[in-house]
């Protein structure tokens, strides 16, 4: 009998969703007042992989906390 190789296909991970809330205004520090991403992070979001996006979301949470928007 011949051996057959069974390939398992991992389900593709869905893209991490953008934190945009349609309050798009960059402040003096180049941070969006709505989502707390930098201008550079906003422009690169579409080409980031999910790990990069998660890292940016963590930074956004830290920035929001520093700005007194969340506790």
PDB file of N, CA, C and O in Angstrom:
ATOM      1  N   UNK A   1       0.832  -1.192   0.000  1.00  0.00           N
ATOM      2  CA  UNK A   1       0.000   0.000   0.000  1.00  0.00           C
ATOM      3  C   UNK A   1       0.872   1.250   0.000  1.00  0.00           C
ATOM      4  O   UNK A   1       1.944   1.279   0.605  1.00  0.00           O
ATOM      5  N   UNK A   2       0.403   2.255  -0.673  1.00  0.00           N
ATOM      6  CA  UNK A   2       1.155   3.508  -0.697  1.00  0.00           C
ATOM      7  C   UNK A   2       0.673   4.415   0.426  1.00  0.00           C
ATOM      8  O   UNK A   2      -0.494   4.400   0.819  1.00  0.00           O
ATOM      9  N   UNK A   3       1.613   5.201   0.925  1.00  0.00           N
ATOM     10  CA  UNK A   3       1.260   6.151   1.983  1.00  0.00           C
ATOM     11  C   UNK A   3       0.733   7.425   1.348  1.00  0.00           C
ATOM     12  O   UNK A   3       1.278   7.916   0.359  1.00  0.00           O
ATOM     13  N   UNK A   4      -0.316   7.943   1.920  1.00  0.00           N
ATOM     14  CA  UNK A   4      -0.866   9.211   1.446  1.00  0.00           C
ATOM     15  C   UNK A   4      -0.563  10.279   2.486  1.00  0.00           C
ATOM     16  O   UNK A   4      -0.695  10.065   3.691  1.00  0.00           O
ATOM     17  N   UNK A   5      -0.163  11.402   1.993  1.00  0.00           N
ATOM     18  CA  UNK A   5       0.087  12.529   2.880  1.00  0.00           C
ATOM     19  C   UNK A   5      -1.173  13.373   2.937  1.00  0.00           C
ATOM     20  O   UNK A   5      -1.693  13.823   1.916  1.00  0.00           O
ATOM     21  N   UNK A   6      -1.640  13.571   4.136  1.00  0.00           N
ATOM     22  CA  UNK A   6      -2.835  14.386   4.327  1.00  0.00           C
ATOM     23  C   UNK A   6      -2.379  15.767   4.764  1.00  0.00           C
ATOM     24  O   UNK A   6      -1.698  15.917   5.778  1.00  0.00           O
ATOM     25  N   UNK A   7      -2.751  16.749   4.009  1.00  0.00           N
ATOM     26  CA  UNK A   7      -2.415  18.128   4.345  1.00  0.00           C
ATOM     27  C   UNK A   7      -3.597  18.749   5.058  1.00  0.00           C
ATOM     28  O   UNK A   7      -4.729  18.705   4.577  1.00  0.00           O
ATOM     29  N   UNK A   8      -3.318  19.322   6.200  1.00  0.00           N
ATOM     30  CA  UNK A   8      -4.368  20.037   6.903  1.00  0.00           C
ATOM     31  C   UNK A   8      -4.195  21.516   6.613  1.00  0.00           C
ATOM     32  O   UNK A   8      -3.083  22.045   6.624  1.00  0.00           O
ATOM     33  N   UNK A   9      -5.277  22.147   6.362  1.00  0.00           N
ATOM     34  CA  UNK A   9      -5.258  23.575   6.063  1.00  0.00           C
ATOM     35  C   UNK A   9      -5.775  24.313   7.287  1.00  0.00           C
ATOM     36  O   UNK A   9      -6.912  24.128   7.722  1.00  0.00           O
ATOM     37  N   UNK A  10      -4.906  25.153   7.827  1.00  0.00           N
ATOM     38  CA  UNK A  10      -5.299  25.970   8.969  1.00  0.00           C
ATOM     39  C   UNK A  10      -6.257  27.051   8.488  1.00  0.00           C
ATOM     40  O   UNK A  10      -6.025  27.667   7.448  1.00  0.00           O
ATOM     41  N   UNK A  11      -7.330  27.286   9.236  1.00  0.00           N
ATOM     42  CA  UNK A  11      -8.211  28.381   8.827  1.00  0.00           C
ATOM     43  C   UNK A  11      -7.459  29.705   8.921  1.00  0.00           C
ATOM     44  O   UNK A  11      -6.730  29.955   9.881  1.00  0.00           O
ATOM     45  N   UNK A  12      -7.644  30.529   7.927  1.00  0.00           N
ATOM     46  CA  UNK A  12      -6.939  31.810   7.879  1.00  0.00           C
ATOM     47  C   UNK A  12      -7.493  32.729   8.961  1.00  0.00           C
ATOM     48  O   UNK A  12      -8.704  32.858   9.137  1.00  0.00           O
ATOM     49  N   UNK A  13      -6.578  33.357   9.674  1.00  0.00           N
ATOM     50  CA  UNK A  13      -6.963  34.292  10.723  1.00  0.00           C
ATOM     51  C   UNK A  13      -7.574  35.535  10.099  1.00  0.00           C
ATOM     52  O   UNK A  13      -7.065  36.059   9.108  1.00  0.00           O
ATOM     53  N   UNK A  14      -8.663  36.002  10.683  1.00  0.00           N
ATOM     54  CA  UNK A  14      -9.289  37.217  10.166  1.00  0.00           C
ATOM     55  C   UNK A  14      -8.451  38.430  10.563  1.00  0.00           C
ATOM     56  O   UNK A  14      -7.803  38.429  11.609  1.00  0.00           O
ATOM     57  N   UNK A  15      -8.468  39.458   9.727  1.00  0.00           N
ATOM     58  CA  UNK A  15      -7.680  40.659  10.043  1.00  0.00           C
ATOM     59  C   UNK A  15      -8.165  41.330  11.327  1.00  0.00           C
ATOM     60  O   UNK A  15      -9.365  41.394  11.596  1.00  0.00           O
ATOM     61  N   UNK A  16      -7.220  41.823  12.106  1.00  0.00           N
ATOM     62  CA  UNK A  16      -7.559  42.594  13.301  1.00  0.00           C
ATOM     63  C   UNK A  16      -8.231  43.884  12.838  1.00  0.00           C
ATOM     64  O   UNK A  16      -7.717  44.591  11.971  1.00  0.00           O
ATOM     65  N   UNK A  17      -9.366  44.171  13.421  1.00  0.00           N
ATOM     66  CA  UNK A  17     -10.172  45.318  13.011  1.00  0.00           C
ATOM     67  C   UNK A  17      -9.532  46.644  13.432  1.00  0.00           C
ATOM     68  O   UNK A  17      -8.916  46.748  14.493  1.00  0.00           O
ATOM     69  N   UNK A  18      -9.690  47.631  12.590  1.00  0.00           N
ATOM     70  CA  UNK A  18      -9.192  48.975  12.871  1.00  0.00           C
ATOM     71  C   UNK A  18      -9.927  49.571  14.075  1.00  0.00           C
ATOM     72  O   UNK A  18     -11.127  49.349  14.241  1.00  0.00           O
ATOM     73  N   UNK A  19      -9.215  50.325  14.913  1.00  0.00           N
ATOM     74  CA  UNK A  19      -9.860  50.971  16.052  1.00  0.00           C
ATOM     75  C   UNK A  19     -10.542  52.297  15.695  1.00  0.00           C
ATOM     76  O   UNK A  19     -11.034  53.000  16.578  1.00  0.00           O
ATOM     77  N   UNK A  20     -10.572  52.636  14.408  1.00  0.00           N
ATOM     78  CA  UNK A  20     -11.143  53.914  13.975  1.00  0.00           C
ATOM     79  C   UNK A  20     -12.599  54.043  14.416  1.00  0.00           C
ATOM     80  O   UNK A  20     -13.397  53.123  14.239  1.00  0.00           O
ATOM     81  N   UNK A  21     -12.934  55.209  15.000  1.00  0.00           N
ATOM     82  CA  UNK A  21     -14.314  55.492  15.395  1.00  0.00           C
ATOM     83  C   UNK A  21     -14.846  56.724  14.660  1.00  0.00           C
ATOM     84  O   UNK A  21     -15.819  57.343  15.089  1.00  0.00           O
ATOM     85  N   UNK A  22     -14.203  57.063  13.563  1.00  0.00           N
ATOM     86  CA  UNK A  22     -14.594  58.195  12.706  1.00  0.00           C
ATOM     87  C   UNK A  22     -14.530  59.536  13.414  1.00  0.00           C
ATOM     88  O   UNK A  22     -15.317  60.437  13.122  1.00  0.00           O
ATOM     89  N   UNK A  23     -13.601  59.667  14.337  1.00  0.00           N
ATOM     90  CA  UNK A  23     -13.283  60.944  14.958  1.00  0.00           C
ATOM     91  C   UNK A  23     -11.831  61.193  14.586  1.00  0.00           C
ATOM     92  O   UNK A  23     -10.924  61.001  15.396  1.00  0.00           O
ATOM     93  N   UNK A  24     -11.628  61.619  13.358  1.00  0.00           N
ATOM     94  CA  UNK A  24     -10.278  61.690  12.783  1.00  0.00           C
ATOM     95  C   UNK A  24      -9.711  63.096  12.894  1.00  0.00           C
ATOM     96  O   UNK A  24      -9.987  63.970  12.073  1.00  0.00           O
ATOM     97  N   UNK A  25      -8.907  63.288  13.942  1.00  0.00           N
ATOM     98  CA  UNK A  25      -8.261  64.583  14.147  1.00  0.00           C
ATOM     99  C   UNK A  25      -6.939  64.334  14.847  1.00  0.00           C
ATOM    100  O   UNK A  25      -6.910  63.847  15.977  1.00  0.00           O
ATOM    101  N   UNK A  26      -5.847  64.668  14.176  1.00  0.00           N
ATOM    102  CA  UNK A  26      -4.531  64.492  14.778  1.00  0.00           C
ATOM    103  C   UNK A  26      -4.213  65.681  15.682  1.00  0.00           C
ATOM    104  O   UNK A  26      -4.402  66.836  15.299  1.00  0.00           O
ATOM    105  N   UNK A  27      -3.729  65.380  16.884  1.00  0.00           N
ATOM    106  CA  UNK A  27      -3.355  66.446  17.809  1.00  0.00           C
ATOM    107  C   UNK A  27      -1.904  66.877  17.588  1.00  0.00           C
ATOM    108  O   UNK A  27      -1.274  66.461  16.616  1.00  0.00           O
ATOM    109  N   UNK A  28      -1.379  67.701  18.478  1.00  0.00           N
ATOM    110  CA  UNK A  28      -0.021  68.231  18.334  1.00  0.00           C
ATOM    111  C   UNK A  28       1.041  67.127  18.378  1.00  0.00           C
ATOM    112  O   UNK A  28       2.137  67.300  17.845  1.00  0.00           O
ATOM    113  N   UNK A  29       0.722  66.003  19.006  1.00  0.00           N
ATOM    114  CA  UNK A  29       1.662  64.884  19.094  1.00  0.00           C
ATOM    115  C   UNK A  29       1.498  63.905  17.933  1.00  0.00           C
ATOM    116  O   UNK A  29       2.077  62.819  17.961  1.00  0.00           O
ATOM    117  N   UNK A  30       0.718  64.271  16.909  1.00  0.00           N
ATOM    118  CA  UNK A  30       0.450  63.420  15.753  1.00  0.00           C
ATOM    119  C   UNK A  30      -0.318  62.160  16.135  1.00  0.00           C
ATOM    120  O   UNK A  30      -0.142  61.108  15.520  1.00  0.00           O
ATOM    121  N   UNK A  31      -1.176  62.272  17.157  1.00  0.00           N
ATOM    122  CA  UNK A  31      -2.015  61.155  17.581  1.00  0.00           C
ATOM    123  C   UNK A  31      -3.467  61.484  17.292  1.00  0.00           C
ATOM    124  O   UNK A  31      -3.921  62.603  17.531  1.00  0.00           O
ATOM    125  N   UNK A  32      -4.184  60.511  16.783  1.00  0.00           N
ATOM    126  CA  UNK A  32      -5.603  60.703  16.499  1.00  0.00           C
ATOM    127  C   UNK A  32      -6.371  60.800  17.814  1.00  0.00           C
ATOM    128  O   UNK A  32      -6.180  59.983  18.714  1.00  0.00           O
ATOM    129  N   UNK A  33      -7.225  61.785  17.917  1.00  0.00           N
ATOM    130  CA  UNK A  33      -8.039  61.983  19.118  1.00  0.00           C
ATOM    131  C   UNK A  33      -9.125  60.918  19.264  1.00  0.00           C
ATOM    132  O   UNK A  33      -9.690  60.754  20.345  1.00  0.00           O
ATOM    133  N   UNK A  34      -9.416  60.202  18.195  1.00  0.00           N
ATOM    134  CA  UNK A  34     -10.454  59.166  18.259  1.00  0.00           C
ATOM    135  C   UNK A  34      -9.919  57.788  18.572  1.00  0.00           C
ATOM    136  O   UNK A  34     -10.464  57.096  19.432  1.00  0.00           O
ATOM    137  N   UNK A  35      -8.847  57.369  17.883  1.00  0.00           N
ATOM    138  CA  UNK A  35      -8.357  55.987  18.039  1.00  0.00           C
ATOM    139  C   UNK A  35      -6.988  55.903  18.694  1.00  0.00           C
ATOM    140  O   UNK A  35      -6.542  54.810  19.042  1.00  0.00           O
ATOM    141  N   UNK A  36      -6.310  57.034  18.869  1.00  0.00           N
ATOM    142  CA  UNK A  36      -5.011  57.122  19.542  1.00  0.00           C
ATOM    143  C   UNK A  36      -3.859  56.498  18.746  1.00  0.00           C
ATOM    144  O   UNK A  36      -2.808  56.195  19.310  1.00  0.00           O
ATOM    145  N   UNK A  37      -4.058  56.306  17.430  1.00  0.00           N
ATOM    146  CA  UNK A  37      -2.952  55.874  16.578  1.00  0.00           C
ATOM    147  C   UNK A  37      -2.219  57.105  16.067  1.00  0.00           C
ATOM    148  O   UNK A  37      -2.795  58.188  15.965  1.00  0.00           O
ATOM    149  N   UNK A  38      -0.945  56.924  15.748  1.00  0.00           N
ATOM    150  CA  UNK A  38      -0.177  58.012  15.132  1.00  0.00           C
ATOM    151  C   UNK A  38      -0.561  58.100  13.652  1.00  0.00           C
ATOM    152  O   UNK A  38      -1.159  57.179  13.096  1.00  0.00           O
ATOM    153  N   UNK A  39      -0.213  59.207  13.039  1.00  0.00           N
ATOM    154  CA  UNK A  39      -0.478  59.349  11.609  1.00  0.00           C
ATOM    155  C   UNK A  39       0.185  58.246  10.799  1.00  0.00           C
ATOM    156  O   UNK A  39      -0.404  57.725   9.852  1.00  0.00           O
ATOM    157  N   UNK A  40       1.399  57.893  11.168  1.00  0.00           N
ATOM    158  CA  UNK A  40       2.131  56.829  10.489  1.00  0.00           C
ATOM    159  C   UNK A  40       1.428  55.474  10.670  1.00  0.00           C
ATOM    160  O   UNK A  40       1.311  54.703   9.717  1.00  0.00           O
ATOM    161  N   UNK A  41       0.970  55.193  11.871  1.00  0.00           N
ATOM    162  CA  UNK A  41       0.272  53.926  12.135  1.00  0.00           C
ATOM    163  C   UNK A  41      -1.030  53.846  11.341  1.00  0.00           C
ATOM    164  O   UNK A  41      -1.395  52.783  10.839  1.00  0.00           O
ATOM    165  N   UNK A  42      -1.719  54.962  11.234  1.00  0.00           N
ATOM    166  CA  UNK A  42      -2.967  54.992  10.464  1.00  0.00           C
ATOM    167  C   UNK A  42      -2.685  54.687   8.998  1.00  0.00           C
ATOM    168  O   UNK A  42      -3.385  53.887   8.377  1.00  0.00           O
ATOM    169  N   UNK A  43      -1.664  55.324   8.452  1.00  0.00           N
ATOM    170  CA  UNK A  43      -1.374  55.136   7.027  1.00  0.00           C
ATOM    171  C   UNK A  43      -0.831  53.738   6.724  1.00  0.00           C
ATOM    172  O   UNK A  43      -1.025  53.235   5.617  1.00  0.00           O
ATOM    173  N   UNK A  44      -0.161  53.106   7.677  1.00  0.00           N
ATOM    174  CA  UNK A  44       0.404  51.779   7.460  1.00  0.00           C
ATOM    175  C   UNK A  44      -0.545  50.638   7.818  1.00  0.00           C
ATOM    176  O   UNK A  44      -0.258  49.484   7.498  1.00  0.00           O
ATOM    177  N   UNK A  45      -1.666  50.930   8.472  1.00  0.00           N
ATOM    178  CA  UNK A  45      -2.565  49.899   9.001  1.00  0.00           C
ATOM    179  C   UNK A  45      -2.911  48.835   7.952  1.00  0.00           C
ATOM    180  O   UNK A  45      -2.876  47.643   8.257  1.00  0.00           O
ATOM    181  N   UNK A  46      -3.233  49.233   6.760  1.00  0.00           N
ATOM    182  CA  UNK A  46      -3.646  48.293   5.716  1.00  0.00           C
ATOM    183  C   UNK A  46      -2.575  47.301   5.313  1.00  0.00           C
ATOM    184  O   UNK A  46      -2.896  46.219   4.821  1.00  0.00           O
ATOM    185  N   UNK A  47      -1.318  47.637   5.508  1.00  0.00           N
ATOM    186  CA  UNK A  47      -0.236  46.725   5.131  1.00  0.00           C
ATOM    187  C   UNK A  47       0.361  45.981   6.336  1.00  0.00           C
ATOM    188  O   UNK A  47       1.284  45.184   6.166  1.00  0.00           O
ATOM    189  N   UNK A  48      -0.144  46.228   7.526  1.00  0.00           N
ATOM    190  CA  UNK A  48       0.359  45.547   8.723  1.00  0.00           C
ATOM    191  C   UNK A  48      -0.220  44.144   8.830  1.00  0.00           C
ATOM    192  O   UNK A  48      -1.343  43.889   8.397  1.00  0.00           O
ATOM    193  N   UNK A  49       0.568  43.228   9.418  1.00  0.00           N
ATOM    194  CA  UNK A  49       0.013  41.913   9.720  1.00  0.00           C
ATOM    195  C   UNK A  49      -0.675  41.999  11.091  1.00  0.00           C
ATOM    196  O   UNK A  49      -0.576  43.018  11.775  1.00  0.00           O
ATOM    197  N   UNK A  50      -1.358  40.947  11.480  1.00  0.00           N
ATOM    198  CA  UNK A  50      -2.128  40.987  12.723  1.00  0.00           C
ATOM    199  C   UNK A  50      -1.265  41.202  13.962  1.00  0.00           C
ATOM    200  O   UNK A  50      -1.707  41.860  14.904  1.00  0.00           O
ATOM    201  N   UNK A  51      -0.060  40.671  13.985  1.00  0.00           N
ATOM    202  CA  UNK A  51       0.815  40.891  15.144  1.00  0.00           C
ATOM    203  C   UNK A  51       1.181  42.368  15.274  1.00  0.00           C
ATOM    204  O   UNK A  51       1.189  42.915  16.376  1.00  0.00           O
ATOM    205  N   UNK A  52       1.482  43.008  14.148  1.00  0.00           N
ATOM    206  CA  UNK A  52       1.786  44.443  14.174  1.00  0.00           C
ATOM    207  C   UNK A  52       0.567  45.235  14.622  1.00  0.00           C
ATOM    208  O   UNK A  52       0.689  46.176  15.406  1.00  0.00           O
ATOM    209  N   UNK A  53      -0.602  44.859  14.130  1.00  0.00           N
ATOM    210  CA  UNK A  53      -1.832  45.559  14.508  1.00  0.00           C
ATOM    211  C   UNK A  53      -2.101  45.429  16.003  1.00  0.00           C
ATOM    212  O   UNK A  53      -2.486  46.400  16.654  1.00  0.00           O
ATOM    213  N   UNK A  54      -1.899  44.239  16.545  1.00  0.00           N
ATOM    214  CA  UNK A  54      -2.105  44.047  17.990  1.00  0.00           C
ATOM    215  C   UNK A  54      -1.122  44.899  18.798  1.00  0.00           C
ATOM    216  O   UNK A  54      -1.489  45.444  19.839  1.00  0.00           O
ATOM    217  N   UNK A  55       0.105  45.015  18.334  1.00  0.00           N
ATOM    218  CA  UNK A  55       1.092  45.859  19.020  1.00  0.00           C
ATOM    219  C   UNK A  55       0.645  47.323  19.003  1.00  0.00           C
ATOM    220  O   UNK A  55       0.779  48.029  20.003  1.00  0.00           O
ATOM    221  N   UNK A  56       0.120  47.771  17.875  1.00  0.00           N
ATOM    222  CA  UNK A  56      -0.375  49.155  17.775  1.00  0.00           C
ATOM    223  C   UNK A  56      -1.566  49.354  18.702  1.00  0.00           C
ATOM    224  O   UNK A  56      -1.658  50.386  19.365  1.00  0.00           O
ATOM    225  N   UNK A  57      -2.473  48.396  18.763  1.00  0.00           N
ATOM    226  CA  UNK A  57      -3.634  48.520  19.655  1.00  0.00           C
ATOM    227  C   UNK A  57      -3.197  48.618  21.115  1.00  0.00           C
ATOM    228  O   UNK A  57      -3.797  49.356  21.896  1.00  0.00           O
ATOM    229  N   UNK A  58      -2.161  47.881  21.478  1.00  0.00           N
ATOM    230  CA  UNK A  58      -1.632  47.969  22.845  1.00  0.00           C
ATOM    231  C   UNK A  58      -1.097  49.372  23.107  1.00  0.00           C
ATOM    232  O   UNK A  58      -1.345  49.950  24.165  1.00  0.00           O
ATOM    233  N   UNK A  59      -0.357  49.921  22.131  1.00  0.00           N
ATOM    234  CA  UNK A  59       0.136  51.293  22.264  1.00  0.00           C
ATOM    235  C   UNK A  59      -1.016  52.286  22.383  1.00  0.00           C
ATOM    236  O   UNK A  59      -0.945  53.232  23.166  1.00  0.00           O
ATOM    237  N   UNK A  60      -2.072  52.071  21.610  1.00  0.00           N
ATOM    238  CA  UNK A  60      -3.234  52.967  21.656  1.00  0.00           C
ATOM    239  C   UNK A  60      -3.857  52.977  23.045  1.00  0.00           C
ATOM    240  O   UNK A  60      -4.239  54.031  23.554  1.00  0.00           O
ATOM    241  N   UNK A  61      -3.959  51.807  23.653  1.00  0.00           N
ATOM    242  CA  UNK A  61      -4.518  51.713  25.004  1.00  0.00           C
ATOM    243  C   UNK A  61      -3.636  52.459  25.998  1.00  0.00           C
ATOM    244  O   UNK A  61      -4.139  53.188  26.853  1.00  0.00           O
ATOM    245  N   UNK A  62      -2.338  52.279  25.890  1.00  0.00           N
ATOM    246  CA  UNK A  62      -1.403  52.986  26.772  1.00  0.00           C
ATOM    247  C   UNK A  62      -1.499  54.497  26.581  1.00  0.00           C
ATOM    248  O   UNK A  62      -1.476  55.250  27.554  1.00  0.00           O
ATOM    249  N   UNK A  63      -1.607  54.940  25.329  1.00  0.00           N
ATOM    250  CA  UNK A  63      -1.716  56.377  25.043  1.00  0.00           C
ATOM    251  C   UNK A  63      -3.008  56.943  25.610  1.00  0.00           C
ATOM    252  O   UNK A  63      -3.007  58.017  26.211  1.00  0.00           O
ATOM    253  N   UNK A  64      -4.109  56.226  25.422  1.00  0.00           N
ATOM    254  CA  UNK A  64      -5.399  56.690  25.933  1.00  0.00           C
ATOM    255  C   UNK A  64      -5.349  56.813  27.453  1.00  0.00           C
ATOM    256  O   UNK A  64      -5.894  57.757  28.025  1.00  0.00           O
ATOM    257  N   UNK A  65      -4.693  55.858  28.099  1.00  0.00           N
ATOM    258  CA  UNK A  65      -4.562  55.901  29.559  1.00  0.00           C
ATOM    259  C   UNK A  65      -3.714  57.110  29.979  1.00  0.00           C
ATOM    260  O   UNK A  65      -4.061  57.809  30.931  1.00  0.00           O
ATOM    261  N   UNK A  66      -2.611  57.355  29.275  1.00  0.00           N
ATOM    262  CA  UNK A  66      -1.744  58.493  29.587  1.00  0.00           C
ATOM    263  C   UNK A  66      -2.460  59.824  29.388  1.00  0.00           C
ATOM    264  O   UNK A  66      -2.196  60.799  30.091  1.00  0.00           O
ATOM    265  N   UNK A  67      -3.373  59.847  28.416  1.00  0.00           N
ATOM    266  CA  UNK A  67      -4.120  61.078  28.123  1.00  0.00           C
ATOM    267  C   UNK A  67      -5.337  61.232  29.015  1.00  0.00           C
ATOM    268  O   UNK A  67      -6.086  62.199  28.874  1.00  0.00           O
ATOM    269  N   UNK A  68      -5.547  60.294  29.934  1.00  0.00           N
ATOM    270  CA  UNK A  68      -6.675  60.379  30.861  1.00  0.00           C
ATOM    271  C   UNK A  68      -8.019  60.036  30.249  1.00  0.00           C
ATOM    272  O   UNK A  68      -9.060  60.402  30.796  1.00  0.00           O
ATOM    273  N   UNK A  69      -8.014  59.336  29.118  1.00  0.00           N
ATOM    274  CA  UNK A  69      -9.265  58.988  28.454  1.00  0.00           C
ATOM    275  C   UNK A  69      -9.842  57.670  28.951  1.00  0.00           C
ATOM    276  O   UNK A  69     -11.048  57.439  28.861  1.00  0.00           O
ATOM    277  N   UNK A  70      -8.965  56.797  29.482  1.00  0.00           N
ATOM    278  CA  UNK A  70      -9.419  55.561  30.122  1.00  0.00           C
ATOM    279  C   UNK A  70      -8.605  55.381  31.395  1.00  0.00           C
ATOM    280  O   UNK A  70      -7.528  55.960  31.535  1.00  0.00           O
ATOM    281  N   UNK A  71      -9.114  54.587  32.314  1.00  0.00           N
ATOM    282  CA  UNK A  71      -8.421  54.404  33.590  1.00  0.00           C
ATOM    283  C   UNK A  71      -7.957  52.994  33.735  1.00  0.00           C
ATOM    284  O   UNK A  71      -7.351  52.645  34.748  1.00  0.00           O
TER     285      UNK A  71
END
